[in-house]
C-alpha cells in the first residue's frame, strides 16, 4: 500500500474539477465526433490551454491502414495472433449481455474501487480490449473509451461497439501507443500484462498514458505453486508453437474429450481437485452458474486462452508495487487474489497532492 495515508473520501467527480469546467468539442445537435486529424498536435495543445477538451485525444502518427472501424498502427500478424483467432470464434461468449450475468461488471467494479462511480464522461484507454467484455461495461457507465488491441480481436470489439459515439478502436502494441503522454483520465489493462514480452515495459508504457491526477488500473498473474502442479504447462509447451487454426482445433478436441469428466465430478470436492491437476482444460462447473451451452463455450475459450499464449509471465504483489513506486507513484492500492494481483494507482498531480487510495480496501 502507498505511503502518506491521510484519510480522504473516495474519488468522486470533485476530484476532476477540470473535467467539469471543460467544454467538449462536440456538436450538441448532431453529436458528431470532432475531426482533428493526426497531424494537428499543435491545435490540440492550444485548445487544451484554452480549457477545451476533445472526446478522444488525437493520434501522434498516421495509421498504416484503417479498416472495419479500426485504425491500425502495427501489422496484424504478430505474437498475439492466437488471441485474435480466439476472439473471432468466441466474440460474445464473455459479454455480460450474452450471459445475462454481471461477471465482467463485478470484476471491473472490484478493481476500479472508488473510481466506479466517477467513470461518466472520463476518457478511458482500455489496452488489450479483446472482444470487449470490459468495453461493454465501461460504455454502459458513460466513459469515453479508446479500445486498443494488438491482435485482430480489436475488429471484433469494433463490430460490437463501433456504433457508439463514445467508442474508438485502435490496433497497436502496448509499447508503441500512438498517443502523446498523459492524455487519459483512466488507463485500464486487465488480463493482458502477463501475455506481453516485457511486463515491466508494458506497465511503464501504460503509466505514460495516464494524465497527472489520473489512474492506472492493472492486473497480472501471480506466482502460485498450484499452476506448476497441473499438466497445462506441458500441453502449452507444444500448443503455443502451432498456427492459430491448429491450436483452436486441438484445444476444442481436448474440451470435447475431457469436459464430460469434469461435469461428472461436479460438486465432489476431492475428485474435482484431482481432475483439475490431471486435466489441461479449464472448467467452470463449480465456479460459474452458466447454462450447459455456455459451460462448453467458456471451457473452449479459456482452455485455448490458457494453452496457446506465447508469453505467460507471473509476478508478485511486492514486485508490482516496486514497479509503480519506481515510476513515482505513492498513492496506490493492491490486492492479492488466488491467481492474480490487482493494482490501482494514481499519478501525482502538481496541484493536488491528495492521497485518494491510501485508505481504500
Buried (B, 14 or more C-beta within 10 A) or exposed (E): EBEEEEEBEBBEEEBBEBBEEBEBBBEEEEEEBBEBEEEBBEEBEEBBEEEBBBBBBBBBEEBEEEEBBBBBBBEBEBBBBBBBBBBBBBBBBBBBEBBEEEBBBEBBBEBBBBBBBBBEBBBBBBBBBBBBBBBBBBBEBEBBBBBBBBBBBBBBBBBBBBEEEBBBBBBBBBBEBBBBEBBBBBBBBBBBBBBBEBBBEBBBBBBBBBBEBBBBBBBBBBEEEEBEEBEBBEBBEEBBEBEBEEBBEBBBEBBEEBBEBBBEBEEEEEBBEEBBEEBBBBBBBEEEEBEEEBBBBBBBBBBBBBBBBBBBBBBEBEBBBEBBBEBEBBBBBBBBEEEBBBBBBBBEBEEEEBBBBBBBE
